[in-house]
Amino acid sequence: MLWVALVISPTPPPEPPQTPSPEQPASPDPLDGLALWCLQFTPRVAKLEGCAVVAEVQASLKLFKGEAALKARIRDEAPDLGVIGMGWAPHALAALVLARCGVHDLGEQDLQTVLDALPLTELTEAAQHAEVLARMGVTTLGQLRRLPRDGVSRRWGDRLLLALDQAYGRMPEAFKWEVIPETFHIRYELPAREDNASALLTYARPMLMQMCGWLTAKHAGAEGYTLRWVHDAMRAKDAGDGGAVTIRSAEPMRDLEHFTRLLAEHLAQVQLPAPVGELQLAAVGVERVTEQSLSLLPQSLGSGESLILLAERLAARFGAECVLTPYRCDDHRSGFAARWSPAAKRRPRKPEPVPELPAPTMLQEAPLRLAVRDGCPHYQGPLTLLVGPELVECGWWDRVPGVGTTNSVQRDYWVAVSETAGTLSIFCEQLDSGELAWFLDGVYA
């Protein structure tokens, strides 16, 4: 097995308020947020006394691209959640001792050799008797391990021997595993009052890390989240209790960097009327997402952000109506089959119908009327009709604003070929005069 232990700096208990209120929520425990973040790597996560979280990750190595990649990711991200010590070992208590001593892993040595040289004060059960043991000349775990077991048991009880055996892997360990909460809503008290909205991103990013870890553990994605800030109690009367910003994405996701960039764009436009003392974060639109099965070949040639993420970031900066993306509609009229929508707006997923005729690659800006000779349409020469006709009669419901007419069409679509122009999409319709006319609609690449 492979365990990782993450140690955070102990925080002093908050001073009780002079007038306690039963409605006031309790202060958040940093260990809860760290454990919530760890649940994305494995369900075997437990909190220990002494400001530490342990997680068994052996079964998750392949999922996170191997041991080296997982260690690198946790090493890079964990400090943002207040982690000051990290240790890797085959057993949880051994990893905890390594983390407290600043030893990252075993390296090329075996577990007993490494533990024997470490101070016994880093093992919680042994630290309680460290003063007495030091007077006996016992200061390391190796010296403690070599003491007569009967004498240790009679003088300090079985709990010390049990903890020592568990650290060395001679006895099994038992923990109470953390449970994934059904909803995500956390709060964070700022260490100092902050009156700059952009500076709130520093405190909000660890909260976003916890949210993305929670989403990963639930195999879900979020359409967005709401960040709420609460003003300091010593605020002006007209400042209000606080404010909030809701970040939304076009599709459910759990991309930490994308969520962070969107929040940075929104906070850059916020002016705080009073200093902020607390942040609250809640996930919005959580739903289960289907995991993508990756192939052996690279999924993309470039390493830049995807087009949809870039569009959402630009929409957050310049406004939703300034950044548009095209989408297909279930409409048989070729000129109305593609429409534009704000990039950050999520559209309902509908199965795209398979048209009877393939859609042209490029449409004319306006249909071009074709010449007709001997009943045959011409475009850079005579056209040969290949496939068709496909009757399209629709659009009577599509009213033109302010005009009083509709975009109703009644046409016969054909796929035609020209010796010089290639494959074309054309249609025939009856004009108001009763004459039949042919038009060029688009070109096939």
N, C-alpha and C positions, 0 to 999 in steps of 0.2 A: 504493500500500500504506500501511498504518498500523501502526506499531510502538509498543510501550510498553516502556520500560526501567524496572526497579525496582531500586533500590540499597539495600542494607542496610549497617549499620555493621559494619566489620571486627571480628572477634573474635580475640583473641590465641590462639595455639596453646596447648592445655593442657599443663601440666608433666607429663613422664612419671612414672609411679608408681615408687616405689623398688623395689618387687617386682612387675614386670609379669607379668600372667597372660594366657595365650593364650585363656582362656575369657571374659575380660572383653570385652564388645562395645565397639566404637569409639564415640567421642562423635558424636552426630548433627550433620550439617552443616546450618546454617540455610538455605542455598541449596536444599538438597534439598526441604525443606518448602515453601519459596516456589514452587519450580518445580512441585511437585505440586499446589499450590493453583491455579496459573495454567493447568494443563491442562484445567480446566473451561471455559475460554474459547476455547481453540484448541489443536490438536495441535502447532502450530509454536512450541515453547517451547525455549529454550536457555539454559544457564548460561555466563557469561563470567568471565574472570579479573577480580578486583577487586570481588568480592562483588556481582554484579549478575545479573539475569535479564532476558532480552528475550523478547517474544512478538509475533507478527504476528497481528493481530486483524481485519483488513479483512473477511475472509469471514464473520466472526461478528457483525457489527454488527446485522443484522436480527434475529438470534436473541436478542440482548440489548437489543432495543427502541431501537436507534440509537446513534450515537457518543456523544451527550451522556449518555445513561443508563449506558452502559458505563463511560465515564470517571468518572462520579459513583460508581458502585458500587466500582470499583477504588480510587478515592481514599478512600472511606470504610472499606473493609475492609483494604487493604494495610498500614496502620500497625500493626494488631494482630499482623502477622507480622514486625515489626521493620523495615519499609521506612521509610527516612528521605529518599529522593529518588525522584522520578517524572518521566519525560519522555515526550512523544508527538511522533513525527516520521515522515516517510515512509521512513526507513531506520533500521536497528537501532543502528549506531554513532552516528548523529546523535541519536537518542533517548537514548542513554547519556550523551553529552556534556551534553545539556540537563538530564538528571536530576542529574548531578553538580554542575552549576552552579546548580541550584535554579530552572531555567526550566521551567515546566509544559508549554508547547507553543509553536508558532510564532505563534499569534495571527493577525493580519492580514498578517504579513510573510512573505517567501519564505525558504526554507531557507538560502540563501547569505548573505543579510543577517544573519540571526540568528547563524549559526555564525561568521561573520567577526569578530564582536565578542567572542567567548568566549575565555577563556585556553586556550592550547594544552596546558597541564598536565593538562587533563581528558580528553585523548585519550591512551590508554595508550602507544601507540608514540611519540608526541611527548614525553610526560612524561619518557622516559628521556634525552632530549637537551635538556631545558628549560634547564639551566644554561648550556650552550654557546650555545644560541639566544638566551638573555637577554642575554649579553654582546654579541651582534650586534644587539641592539635588537628582536628578534623575540619577542613575548610573546603574540600572539593567533593564532588559526587563520587569520584573513584575511591577516596578515603572512606566515605560513608558506606559505600557498597561493600568494602572489605571488612567492616566491623562484624562481630558475631551477631547473627540474626536474632538469636534468642535474647541476647542482652538488649538489643535495640527494641525488640517487641515488648520486653518487660518494662523498660524505662519510658518509652515514648509511644507505645501502642502500635497496633497493626496498620494504622492509616499511613504512617510514614513508610513502612515497608511496601505497602500496596502502591503508593505513588512512585516509589523508586523502581519497583518491578514494572510498572506500566511505562515509565519513561524508557527503560531498557528493553521493553518488548517481551517481558517474561509473563505478564498478566494482561488479559484483555481490558480494553477501555470501554466505558459505557457513558453515553451522553444523551442529553435531551435535545433532539433536533429542532431547529427553527421551522416554523410553519409559514408558508407564503400567505400574506394577507389577501383578502378578496378584493379590496380597493386600495388605492394609493392616495394618501393625503398626509403630508408631513409638515412640520413646522421647524423653524430654526431661529434661535435668538442670536442676533448679531453681537459679537464681542464688544463692539463700539457703535455708537450711533452714526449713521451714514446719511449725508444729505445730497450725495451725487448719485443719480439714477444709474449711470453706466457702471459705477463701482459695485452695484448690487450683483453684477454678473459673477464676481469673484466668489460670493457666498452662494449664488444660485447654482453654479456648476456642480458642486458636490451633491446637491439635491437632485439635479438632473441625472447624475451618475446612478444614484439610488433608484430613480424611476426607471431608467433603461435596464438596470439589473433586475428589477421587479418584472418588467415586461418580458425580458428574456426568460426568466424562470417560469412565467405563465405561458410561454410560447404565443405571446400576443404582441400587438402593436397599438399605438395610440395615434388618433388623428391630431392630437395636440395636448396642450396642458395650460393651466391657469396659474400664473404667479401673482400672489397677492402680498402686498406689503402693509405693515401696520406702523403707523406713526408713533413716535415717542410720546409718552404721557405728558411731557413738558412741552407740548406744542401750542401753537396759537389756536384760538377758538374757531377761526374760520378755515383751518387747515383740513378738518375732517379726520375721520378715523384712519384712513389709508386709501389705497388704490389697488388696481389690478390690471394685468394685461393677459389676454388669451392668445396663445400662439396656435395656429392651425396649419396642418399640412394637407396636401392633396390626397394622400393615401396613408393608411396606418403604417407606422414605422417605429423604430427604436434606435435611430441613429443619433448618438450623443452629440457629435460634432455639428450635425445639421441643426438639431434643436438649439445648441448653444449659439450658433451663428444667427439664427432667426431671433433669438432673445436679445442678442447684442444690437441688432438693427432696431428692434422696437424700443429698447431702453434708451438708445441714443436720442429718441424723440420725446422722452418723458422729462418733465420738470417737476421736481418734488417740492411741494409747498412746506414741508416740515421734515426733520430727520426721521429716518426709519430705524426701528428697533427690532423688528421681527419679520421673517419671510415665511410664507406658506405656499406649498406647491401641491397641485392636484392634477392627476391625469384626466384627459377628456377623450371620450369616444374610444374606449378600449375594446378591442375585438381580437379574436384569434386570427393569426395569419398563417398562411401555408409556407412552410420552410422550403427554400429553393435548393434543389439537388444540383450540386456543382459537378461539372464534367472534368475529365482529365485535361482538357484544353483550356487555355485562359479564357475568361468570360469577356474580357475587353482588352483592347490593345493599349489604351491610355490609362493613366493613373489619376486623372482629374475628376472633379465631382461630376455627377450625372447632370443632364440637362434639366431634369425636373427639379433637382435640388437647387441648381443655380437660379432657375426661374422663381422659385419660392423665396430665395434670399433677396433677389432684386425686387420682388413684389413687396417684401417687408420694408424695403428702403424707400421705394418710389410710390407705393400704393398699388392696391390689388388691380385696379382698372388700367394700370399702365403696362402691365406685363400679361400678355395673352398667349395661350397655347391652343393649337387646333385639336379637334376631336371629331370622330366620325359619328354621323347620325344615321338612324334607320330611315332613310329617305331615298326614294327611287329617282328623284330629280338629281342629276349629276351636279348641278350648280349649287345645290343645298345639302349635299351629302357630307360636307365638311364645314364645321363652324368653329367659332373662336370663343374661348371662355377664359376668365381670370385664372392664372396659373395655380393660385392657392385654393381655388374652389374645387371641392371633391365632387366628381360626377358619378352617378350610379353606374355600376358595372352591368352592361347588357351584352348578351351574346350577339356578335356582329352577324347579320344574315349574309348568306352567300348569294351574291347577285347572279341572275341568269347569264348576263353578259359581264365580262371583266371590266372594271372601271378603268378609264384612261389614265395614263401616268400624269399628263399635263392637260389642264383644261384651258380653253380659250377664255380670255377676260370677258368677252361677249361672243355669243355664237356668230360665226361668219357664214353669210348666205352664199351658197354655191351656185355656180352656173349649171344649167340643165340643157343637154343637147340630145335630141332623139329620146327623151324620157330617161336619160342616164345622167346622174350627177357627175360633175367634173371638178377636180382640184389638182392643178398641175398635170392635167391629163385625165382620161376617163377613170372612174373608180369601179372596182369590182366588189360587189356585195358578198361578204363571206358568211356572216352569222346574223340572224335576225329574221323577222323583226321582233322586237320586244316592246310591247305596248306599255307606256307609262301614262297613267291618267290620275293625277293627284294634285294637291296643293290648293284645293278650293277653300280650305280652312285657313290658309296662311294669308292674312290680310296685310296690306301695305299700310303702315301708319300714316295718317294724314291724307291719304289719297282716296280711299274708299274702294280700291280694287284689290284683287287677290293675285297671288303668284301661281294660279292654276295653269297646268300644262296638260296637253294631250298630244303625245308624240309617239312615233315608231322609231326606236333606236336600232342602228345597224353597226356592225363591225365591217369596215371596208378597207381595201388595200389599193395603194397607188404605186406604180413602178418607180416614181421619183420621190414621193412624200412618205412612203412606208405605210404602216398600219394606222388607220384613223377610226375615230368614233364619230359617227354622223347620225342625224335624225331627220325625219320628215314630219312636217306638221301642216295643218291647214290654216291659211291666213284668214283674216276677217273678210277678205274679198272672195273667199271660197277657193282660191288658188292653192295648190300644193307646192310647198317650197322645201328645199333641202338646205341643211346647215351643218357646218363643221363644229363639233362639240369639243373635241380634244384629240390628243395624239398619244399613241402607245410607244414607249421608249424601247 
